């Protein structure tokens, strides 16, 4: 490995460069049209989590978008591990990284047709997890608010591909944040059923059964799949089905999964307390403990140490 830098480095179109030099042109199709894809995992105690699974999903997104990164999965994995290793010295032992691969269709050809481009822009980077800003969610739970904006319908653009075009989710999230800066948006799908939020999947618990929205309407998060696998391994039934606000208001427990949160309890939906108000609920706590055991790292304690 090359000499360590005092600035984070990224892989940028075949080179390892300081992050400040990884500059994307304003003519890049991802900047102009959101014409790109990405995937993100995290580290636990500086160890990368389920990189193979994330890359598998990433290359499925690229296949859907018909984008060729010019790198095999094994090459992308090696680059990702290298970039992480070059940046670990810049965080302390209590911190961890988000680790991301980002591909755009490339620079739009000046004077050419809209479908023409110069070839892919390829970036692999990492950034510290927002542990301090999100620590309060593990103490207080998340207040979920359902915005007026619906998730894009899967027959318009599938949510199963993790694309750079996040405007649907961002506008919805901003609407909720104007009401409550600490609230979390969970959108309804085109049929009025509970769907997903920014980088996050939803689970409801009712009578010992775990429910989550159908795959067709959400990005199937790796953390979501991990929670499902842990539930099944612990004898907890899992059902994927349409869920509406009645289901949320009457649920025994609610939690969210995401790459950064892993599993975090929800305290309310639209101001209505989740279950009996105990945080975390017993099944949420059981799955959180199983998740911690799986990754051999107490991510709840990691967050809580940053509370004032």
Backbone torsions as a table, in degrees:
resi	resn	phi	psi	omega
1	UNK	NA	143.1	-179.1
2	UNK	-67.2	168.9	179.2
3	UNK	-56.0	137.8	-179.2
4	UNK	-67.5	144.1	-178.3
5	UNK	-101.7	162.9	175.6
6	UNK	-97.6	13.1	174.7
7	UNK	-134.6	146.0	175.7
8	UNK	-57.0	143.6	177.6
9	UNK	-115.0	157.4	179.2
10	UNK	-134.2	157.7	167.7
11	UNK	-87.1	124.0	-176.7
12	UNK	-135.9	102.7	176.0
13	UNK	50.6	51.1	172.9
14	UNK	95.4	-4.0	-178.0
15	UNK	-128.5	151.9	168.1
16	UNK	-94.1	117.8	-176.5
17	UNK	-133.3	157.6	172.7
18	UNK	-58.4	146.3	-177.2
19	UNK	-55.0	-37.3	-178.3
20	UNK	-65.4	-18.1	179.7
21	UNK	-97.5	-4.2	-179.9
22	UNK	-86.2	76.8	-172.0
23	UNK	-103.3	126.1	-179.3
24	UNK	-97.5	134.7	-179.3
25	UNK	-64.4	149.8	174.8
26	UNK	-67.5	-13.3	176.0
27	UNK	-88.9	1.0	177.4
28	UNK	-65.2	137.2	-174.0
29	UNK	-67.3	-23.9	175.9
30	UNK	-70.1	-39.3	177.5
31	UNK	-68.8	-40.6	-175.1
32	UNK	-78.4	-37.2	-170.9
33	UNK	-129.3	-0.8	-171.3
34	UNK	68.9	25.7	-172.8
35	UNK	-88.3	73.1	-178.2
36	UNK	-163.1	173.7	179.8
37	UNK	-139.0	158.6	177.7
38	UNK	-153.0	167.6	169.1
39	UNK	-147.3	155.2	-174.5
40	UNK	-144.2	131.3	168.2
41	UNK	-118.9	-172.3	178.2
42	UNK	-137.1	168.8	172.7
43	UNK	-103.8	154.0	171.5
44	UNK	-122.3	114.0	-176.1
45	UNK	57.3	36.1	178.1
46	UNK	74.8	10.0	177.1
47	UNK	-105.3	128.2	-175.5
48	UNK	-71.9	143.1	-172.7
49	UNK	-107.3	124.9	172.2
50	UNK	45.5	49.2	179.6
51	UNK	-61.8	-40.1	-179.9
52	UNK	-59.9	-42.9	-179.3
53	UNK	-66.2	-40.3	178.7
54	UNK	-65.9	-41.5	179.2
55	UNK	-68.0	-34.6	176.2
56	UNK	-60.5	-45.9	178.4
57	UNK	-65.6	-39.8	-179.3
58	UNK	-59.8	-46.0	-177.7
59	UNK	-72.2	-23.8	171.9
60	UNK	-70.3	-39.2	174.9
61	UNK	-60.5	-44.5	179.9
62	UNK	-63.5	-38.1	178.2
63	UNK	-63.2	-44.1	178.4
64	UNK	-59.6	-42.2	-178.4
65	UNK	-83.0	-5.9	-177.4
66	UNK	57.0	50.6	175.6
67	UNK	-114.1	132.8	178.2
68	UNK	-109.8	111.8	-179.0
69	UNK	-74.3	-11.2	-177.6
70	UNK	75.7	14.1	179.6
71	UNK	-135.5	140.0	174.7
72	UNK	-74.8	166.9	177.6
73	UNK	-59.9	-41.9	-178.8
74	UNK	-66.2	-36.8	176.6
75	UNK	-66.4	-42.1	178.8
76	UNK	-64.2	-37.4	178.2
77	UNK	-63.8	-45.9	-179.5
78	UNK	-62.8	-40.8	178.6
79	UNK	-63.9	-43.2	-179.3
80	UNK	-61.8	-45.8	179.6
81	UNK	-64.4	-36.5	178.7
82	UNK	-66.4	-46.5	179.8
83	UNK	-60.8	-44.3	178.6
84	UNK	-59.9	-48.1	-177.8
85	UNK	-59.1	-37.3	-178.9
86	UNK	-70.8	-16.4	-175.1
87	UNK	-110.3	-8.9	-174.6
88	UNK	-62.5	-30.3	-177.9
89	UNK	-68.5	-11.1	-176.2
90	UNK	-89.9	-4.7	175.4
91	UNK	-121.9	156.3	-178.7
92	UNK	-87.8	179.0	-172.1
93	UNK	-66.9	-19.5	-179.1
94	UNK	-91.1	-4.0	-177.9
95	UNK	-104.9	163.1	174.9
96	UNK	-143.8	170.1	-176.4
97	UNK	-112.8	148.8	151.8
98	UNK	-80.1	139.8	178.2
99	UNK	-126.8	122.6	-170.4
100	UNK	-129.9	147.4	168.2
101	UNK	-112.4	134.7	-177.3
102	UNK	-134.2	129.1	179.7
103	UNK	-129.6	131.3	167.6
104	UNK	-114.5	166.7	178.7
105	UNK	-71.4	-10.1	173.9
106	UNK	108.9	-168.5	-178.1
107	UNK	-76.3	134.5	174.2
108	UNK	-66.9	135.8	-179.5
109	UNK	-73.2	120.4	179.8
110	UNK	-66.3	125.8	-179.2
111	UNK	81.7	2.0	-178.6
112	UNK	-101.0	-174.7	177.2
113	UNK	-77.0	159.9	-175.5
114	UNK	-63.1	-26.4	-178.2
115	UNK	-84.2	-6.6	-176.6
116	UNK	-87.1	142.3	177.0
117	UNK	-148.8	168.3	-174.2
118	UNK	-83.9	-6.5	-171.6
119	UNK	114.9	162.4	-167.8
120	UNK	-66.2	147.4	164.8
121	UNK	-95.7	125.0	-174.2
122	UNK	-121.4	122.9	-179.1
123	UNK	-132.4	135.5	169.3
124	UNK	-125.3	125.7	-172.5
125	UNK	-148.0	168.5	173.8
126	UNK	-142.1	152.4	-179.6
127	UNK	-144.5	145.5	-177.7
128	UNK	-61.0	141.3	176.0
129	UNK	-64.6	146.2	179.1
130	UNK	-80.8	66.1	-172.8
131	UNK	-67.0	-47.1	-178.6
132	UNK	-66.7	-47.8	-179.5
133	UNK	-62.7	-25.6	-176.3
134	UNK	-103.9	1.5	-176.2
135	UNK	-60.8	-36.6	-175.3
136	UNK	-63.1	-24.6	179.6
137	UNK	-64.4	-30.8	-179.5
138	UNK	-80.7	-16.9	173.5
139	UNK	-91.1	-44.5	-170.1
140	UNK	-102.9	-13.4	-171.5
141	UNK	79.6	167.4	-178.7
142	UNK	-98.4	132.9	171.2
143	UNK	-89.7	110.6	179.1
144	UNK	-88.9	135.5	173.6
145	UNK	-126.8	134.3	179.0
146	UNK	-92.2	117.8	-178.2
147	UNK	-78.3	171.0	177.2
148	UNK	-73.1	-22.1	-176.0
149	UNK	-81.1	131.2	178.9
150	UNK	-89.2	155.9	174.0
151	UNK	-69.2	143.4	177.1
152	UNK	-55.5	134.2	-177.6
153	UNK	-67.2	143.7	-177.6
154	UNK	-65.0	-21.5	176.2
155	UNK	-84.8	-1.5	171.2
156	UNK	-96.5	-53.6	176.2
157	UNK	-154.7	118.1	-174.7
158	UNK	-62.1	135.1	173.3
159	UNK	-76.4	-6.9	-176.5
160	UNK	-73.9	-17.8	173.8
161	UNK	-93.5	132.6	-177.0
162	UNK	-90.8	90.9	-173.9
163	UNK	-101.3	166.3	176.7
164	UNK	-75.3	-11.6	-179.8
165	UNK	-82.6	90.7	-175.3
166	UNK	-105.9	11.8	-172.2
167	UNK	-59.7	-39.2	178.9
168	UNK	-56.0	-47.9	-179.3
169	UNK	-72.0	-37.5	-177.0
170	UNK	-67.6	-44.1	-180.0
171	UNK	-64.2	-40.3	177.2
172	UNK	-63.5	-43.5	-179.2
173	UNK	-64.3	-41.2	178.9
174	UNK	-64.7	-37.0	176.6
175	UNK	-58.8	-44.6	-179.7
176	UNK	-68.9	-41.6	-178.0
177	UNK	-65.6	-25.9	175.5
178	UNK	-68.0	-28.9	176.7
179	UNK	-79.6	-41.9	-177.5
180	UNK	-151.3	109.1	-176.0
181	UNK	-59.3	-19.1	-178.8
182	UNK	-101.8	-2.8	-177.7
183	UNK	-77.5	162.1	-177.6
184	UNK	-121.9	129.1	-179.0
185	UNK	-81.3	129.8	166.7
186	UNK	-122.0	116.8	-174.1
187	UNK	-82.5	157.1	166.5
188	UNK	-88.9	150.7	175.6
189	UNK	-81.8	-175.8	-175.5
190	UNK	-65.6	-14.6	179.6
191	UNK	-101.7	3.0	179.2
192	UNK	87.5	13.0	177.9
193	UNK	-98.3	154.6	177.7
194	UNK	-60.4	142.7	-171.1
195	UNK	-128.3	-94.2	-175.6
196	UNK	-158.8	173.6	175.1
197	UNK	-123.9	-169.2	179.3
198	UNK	-63.4	112.7	177.5
199	UNK	57.9	26.7	-172.1
200	UNK	-144.8	144.5	177.2
201	UNK	-114.4	155.0	-173.5
202	UNK	-112.6	141.7	174.7
203	UNK	-132.0	140.4	172.6
204	UNK	-117.9	147.9	176.0
205	UNK	-118.0	129.2	177.1
206	UNK	-141.7	118.8	177.6
207	UNK	52.5	42.6	175.8
208	UNK	78.7	3.9	178.4
209	UNK	-106.5	139.1	-180.0
210	UNK	-98.5	126.2	-178.9
211	UNK	-118.4	143.7	176.4
212	UNK	-149.3	152.3	-178.1
213	UNK	-59.6	158.8	179.9
214	UNK	-64.1	148.8	-177.3
215	UNK	-56.6	-36.0	-171.9
216	UNK	-61.0	-25.5	-171.8
217	UNK	-103.5	2.7	-175.2
218	UNK	-138.6	161.1	164.7
219	UNK	-76.4	120.1	-176.5
220	UNK	-77.8	90.5	-175.1
221	UNK	-64.5	147.7	175.8
222	UNK	-65.4	-36.3	175.4
223	UNK	-66.3	-36.7	175.2
224	UNK	-60.9	-47.7	179.7
225	UNK	-64.1	-35.4	177.7
226	UNK	-63.9	-43.6	178.6
227	UNK	-62.8	-40.1	178.4
228	UNK	-64.2	-44.5	179.1
229	UNK	-62.0	-41.2	179.6
230	UNK	-67.0	-38.7	178.0
231	UNK	-62.6	-48.4	-178.8
232	UNK	-62.6	-38.1	178.8
233	UNK	-66.4	-24.1	179.9
234	UNK	-101.7	15.4	174.9
235	UNK	74.4	20.1	179.3
236	UNK	-95.5	119.7	179.8
237	UNK	-63.3	141.1	179.1
238	UNK	-123.6	130.2	-179.5
239	UNK	-128.2	127.4	172.8
240	UNK	-98.9	119.9	-175.9
241	UNK	-159.4	168.9	173.2
242	UNK	-66.8	132.2	-179.9
243	UNK	-129.1	131.3	179.1
244	UNK	-112.8	-174.2	-176.5
245	UNK	-65.8	-29.8	174.1
246	UNK	-57.1	-44.6	-180.0
247	UNK	-62.7	-39.3	-179.7
248	UNK	-68.9	-44.6	-176.9
249	UNK	-66.9	-27.4	-176.8
250	UNK	-102.8	3.0	-177.2
251	UNK	-68.3	152.8	175.6
252	UNK	-76.4	-36.8	179.3
253	UNK	-149.3	156.3	174.6
254	UNK	-140.3	139.3	171.8
255	UNK	-145.2	163.9	179.3
256	UNK	-117.5	143.3	170.8
257	UNK	-115.4	147.8	174.4
258	UNK	-164.1	168.4	-180.0
259	UNK	-60.0	-44.8	-177.4
260	UNK	-79.4	-46.3	-178.5
261	UNK	-71.6	-34.6	-168.4
262	UNK	70.3	-83.3	171.8
263	UNK	-137.1	129.4	178.6
264	UNK	-140.6	136.4	-176.5
265	UNK	-73.5	149.2	173.2
266	UNK	-100.3	131.7	-178.4
267	UNK	-94.7	-25.3	-178.2
268	UNK	-159.7	158.0	172.3
269	UNK	-127.9	118.3	-176.8
270	UNK	52.0	38.2	176.8
271	UNK	85.3	-5.7	179.0
272	UNK	-93.3	124.4	-175.4
273	UNK	-61.1	140.2	177.1
274	UNK	-80.5	120.2	179.1
275	UNK	60.7	-138.2	-178.9
276	UNK	-91.0	6.7	177.3
277	UNK	90.4	-6.8	179.2
278	UNK	-71.7	133.2	-179.0
279	UNK	-129.2	128.9	-12.8
280	UNK	-75.6	158.7	173.9
281	UNK	-67.1	164.5	-174.1
282	UNK	-60.3	-42.4	-179.7
283	UNK	-72.5	-37.3	175.0
284	UNK	-60.2	-43.0	178.7
285	UNK	-65.0	-40.6	179.5
286	UNK	-61.4	-44.3	-179.1
287	UNK	-71.9	-34.8	176.7
288	UNK	-63.2	-45.0	178.4
289	UNK	-62.2	-39.1	178.7
290	UNK	-66.9	-37.2	178.1
291	UNK	-64.6	-45.2	178.9
292	UNK	-60.1	-42.0	178.5
293	UNK	-64.9	-41.0	-179.7
294	UNK	-59.9	-46.0	-175.4
295	UNK	-89.4	-5.2	-179.7
296	UNK	54.7	45.1	-178.1
297	UNK	-161.3	130.9	-178.2
298	UNK	-88.3	88.9	-177.7
299	UNK	-71.5	-25.5	176.3
300	UNK	-65.1	-48.8	177.5
301	UNK	-62.1	-35.3	177.8
302	UNK	-59.0	-45.5	177.6
303	UNK	-67.8	-47.8	-172.9
304	UNK	-62.0	-26.2	179.8
305	UNK	-65.9	-16.4	-178.6
306	UNK	-92.3	0.9	176.6
307	UNK	-67.9	144.8	176.9
308	UNK	-67.2	NA	NA
